[in-house]
Each structure stands twice: as structure tokens, then as C-alpha cells.
Amino acid sequence: MFALFLLVAGTHFAALLSPGPDFFLLIRTALAKGRRQADGCACGIALANLLIMLLVLLVMALLPAEGSWLWRGLQVVGGLYFAWIGLQALASRRDLVLPQGEQLRLGGVWKGMRQGLLSCSLNPKVPLFYAGLFGVLRESAMPAWGLGLAMLWMTLVVLFWDLALVRLLDQARWRGWLQRRVRWLDRGCGGLLLALGGWLLLGAL
């Protein structure tokens, strides 16, 4: 079970490393509004992740016990979704273009927090992603306290990674490193997502 948790946690962190909508929102906020509002944005994104995870776990708790056709159907859907986005990541040829030199206007923490909360909450991929992750943990019969610890861990990882990201991208060296390696990050994330998708599909058999 610990090895499975490491796989889930590794996939979650790899998805954070692979630049997505929240990544670009943070960077643009940091460049245009300053670090204070970007920190608030990071807190809002973390809060949205926590609320979405709570909602996902609540819905899963209301589902029939394992072995039902509904649970197996959801496993198949989740497994196929993870496999699809994993293959997309593996096939990605994108280059990372970061926003440059916007005119800085200082903003507030609370404004940034609202911005991050709304942006992440309205992204339909986030609940699907967490439903897949927690589906893998539920299939392994992880107890409720284990699911709670996983939720706390992932919330803190989102928060501290986003706060660190705002500071790291102030440095030209780190920006260059990320731009050169974004394809490798996509491939690493894709491989882990395929592994989790396969786990879910096998569990549905």
C-alpha cells in the first residue's frame, strides 16, 4: 500500500511540474501584480484543490461498495481518462513560452486568493484527476484515515510548490531550466498517468 501511495503522490507532483493553467496563472500574476498577489493566488489554488478533494471523497463515500457495476464503470472511465491524458503527455511536442516583462502593478493577497480559487474550481479536469487518484487508493482498500492523510499531503504539496514556483521563476536560470526540460516533464507525467490508468483498468476486471 505504501508503494501505491508513492505512485499516486509521484503522479500528483509530476502533474504539478508539468505546466498547466494554474502554472501560467501564477506566473502572469507574479509578473503583472507582484509576489504578494501571486502568493494569495497560490493559497487560493491550494484551497480549491482541498475543496475539490473533499467533494470527490464525499461522492465516493456515497457510491455502492466495491464490486458494484457502478463502481467498476467509474474505474473503467477513470482508467481510460488517465490513459488518454498520459498518452497526450507522452506525445506532446510543446515548447514552454513564459510571459515576459509585464508592467508590475502591486496587488493584494485576498484578490489573488479569489482569483486562484475561482480559476482552479472552474477547471473541469481537476475533479476528474482527483477522482482517478482517490479511485486507485480506494481500490487498494486504503482506510479512511489514509485517504485523509493523502488529501492533506496533496493540499500541502500544491500550496508549497506554488509558493516556491513564484520565487523560483524570479530567477532566469530556473526559467531557462524549465523551458529546456518541459518535454521531459511531460513524458514523466505521461508515464505515471499511464501506470495509474492501467491500475484502475486492471482493478475493474
Secondary structure, 3 states (H helix, E strand, C coil): CHHHHHHHHHHHHHHHHCCCHHHHHHHHHHHHHCHHHHHHHHHHHHHHHHHHHHHHHHHHHHCCCCCCHHHHHHHHHHHHHHHHHHHHHHHCCCCCCCCCCCCCCCCCHHHHHHHHHHHHHCCCHHHHHHHHHHHHHHHCCCCHHHHHHHHHHHHHHHHHHHHHHHHHCCCHHHHHHHHHHHHHHHHHHHHHHHHHHHHHHHHCC
